[in-house]
Amino acid sequence: MSRTEQFIHEVDRWSARNYGPLPVVLERGEGVWVWDVEGRRYLDMLAAYSAVNQGHRHPRILAALEEQAGRLTLTSRAFHNDRMGPFLHELCEAAGFDRALPMNTGAEAVETAIKAARKWGYEVKGVPADRAEILVCENNFHGRTTTIVGFSSEAQYRAGFGPFAPGFRLIPYGDAAALERAITPDTVGFLVEPIQGEGGIVVPPEGYLGCVHEMCREHGVLVLNDEIQTGLGRTGKLFCGDWDGTRGDIMIVGKALGGGVFPVSAILANDEVMDVFRPGDHGSTFGGNPLGAAVGQAALRVILEERLPERSNELGTWFQDRLREIESPHVEAIRGRGLMIGIVIREESGPARPFCEALMRRGILCNDTHHQVIRIAPPLVVTREVLDDALATISEVVTAGSPAALA
Ligand SMILES: *Cc1c(COP(=O)(O)O)cnc(C)c1O
C-alpha cells in the first residue's frame, strides 16, 4: 500500500462517512501550493471554500497566531480580553457597521443573524410573538445546523434530519418581484447569498442585491447578507454586495476571516439591530477568544493591505475571459465574479467530478459543486503566471474527448 492508500484506509475505517474527498492526502502548504504525502505539489484552486484567501500559512497571520499563542488563548466571555476589542473595532470600520458579534464557524454566525433578526422583529418591528418569518432562497447554502438545513432546498441536506424549525419560507433566487410578493407583515428578514457558492456559483441578475435591499427597507424587512464565502475579497470587492452598493442590514462573515488557520466568524449590524442582544441572550465559549481575535485582525489586515480584492478583480476578470475562449464540447458556461468561478459542465458530458479527478492527476486541486460545476477559487495571492499555467491544464482536461479517457 502507498502512503496515500494507508492514510485513506485509516480515514475510511475510523471517520464518519460524511464526506467524499478526492483521493489526495495533503501534508504541507505554502501560499497557493500544497504538497501530498508522496511529495507531489498541487495548485490549490479551492482554497478551502475561500477560507484560505490569503494563501496557506501567510507569514503575518502565522506571526499573529504564534505571538498570541505565547500569551493568552482563551478566557471565555465571562472576562474581558485585550484582543477582542481592537479586532472588532477594525472589522467594524472596514465593514462600515456600528457593532460586531464574534462567533467561530459560519453556521454559528448564520444562526446568530437569525436570532438577531427575529428579536428585532418582535422588539422593534412589533411582530406578534412567535410569528416572525424569514425568507430564504431556493438553492441556498448557509451551513449544516438543523435549523439551517431545515430551510435548504437540497433534498439530501434535509433527508433524515427532521423535524425542522418553522419560520422560514423559500422563494426563487435572483427574482426581486418574487421577494416583494412573498413579504407579509410578519416578515422580519431576507437571508441571501450575493452569489450562491455551494449552489453552483450562481450569479444573480445585475443590481439584484441593491434592488432587494431597497425593497426590504420600504417594507421594514432586514437583509441578512451572507458573505461567508463571497466576502473578504473573493469576488473582486471587499464584500460582494459592494458591486450593488449595499452590505445589507446584518452582514455575516466567516471563512477567510480566520486566515485559513483558525475558525473566526461574526455578524455585523448597526445599533438598531445589535442592541436587541442583552447579557445572557446569546453566546459561545470560544467566540471572541484572544487567539481567534489576533488571527482575525491579521487576516483582515492582509486582505486590505495586500489589496487582495483589487487583485481578485483584475486576475479574475482576465482568467474568466481566457476560460471563455476555450472551445470545449463539455463546457456549457463560465460563471462568476473575480476569482470565484464556476465552469459549468453539460449534462450530456456527465458530472463535473471526473474532470476534477483529471485535474488532480495534473496537479490542480478543485472540487465539484452542485453536480455539474467545477469550482475554481484559488487563494487571492495567486499570480498571473501561475494562473496562466493552470489555464493550459484546464484547457487540456475540458477539451479531451471524455474525462474518463484522461488517465
Ligand atoms: C461555508 C458557508 C457557510 C457555513 O460555514 P461553516 O464555517 O462551514 O459553518 C455558510 N454560508 C455560506 C455562504 C458558506 O459558503
The ligand as an SDF file (V2000), in Angstrom:
LIG
                    3D

 15 15  0  0  0  0  0  0  0  0999 V2000
  -19.3720   27.8220    4.1610 C   0  0  0  0  0  0  0  0  0  0  0  0
  -20.6150   28.6260    4.2320 C   0  0  0  0  0  0  0  0  0  0  0  0
  -21.3980   28.6600    5.4040 C   0  0  0  0  0  0  0  0  0  0  0  0
  -21.1210   27.7850    6.6030 C   0  0  0  0  0  0  0  0  0  0  0  0
  -19.8660   27.9960    7.1660 O   0  0  0  0  0  0  0  0  0  0  0  0
  -19.2330   26.8670    8.1330 P   0  0  0  0  0  0  0  0  0  0  0  0
  -18.0000   27.5260    8.6730 O   0  0  0  0  0  0  0  0  0  0  0  0
  -18.9320   25.6770    7.2710 O   0  0  0  0  0  0  0  0  0  0  0  0
  -20.2460   26.5630    9.1700 O   0  0  0  0  0  0  0  0  0  0  0  0
  -22.4980   29.4970    5.4120 C   0  0  0  0  0  0  0  0  0  0  0  0
  -22.8170   30.2530    4.3490 N   0  0  0  0  0  0  0  0  0  0  0  0
  -22.0960   30.2400    3.2160 C   0  0  0  0  0  0  0  0  0  0  0  0
  -22.4960   31.1170    2.0810 C   0  0  0  0  0  0  0  0  0  0  0  0
  -20.9820   29.4160    3.1090 C   0  0  0  0  0  0  0  0  0  0  0  0
  -20.2920   29.3700    1.9640 O   0  0  0  0  0  0  0  0  0  0  0  0
  1  2  1  0
  2  3  1  0
  2 14  2  0
  3  4  1  0
  3 10  2  0
  4  5  1  0
  5  6  1  0
  6  7  2  0
  6  8  1  0
  6  9  1  0
 10 11  1  0
 11 12  2  0
 12 13  1  0
 12 14  1  0
 14 15  1  0
M  END
$$$$
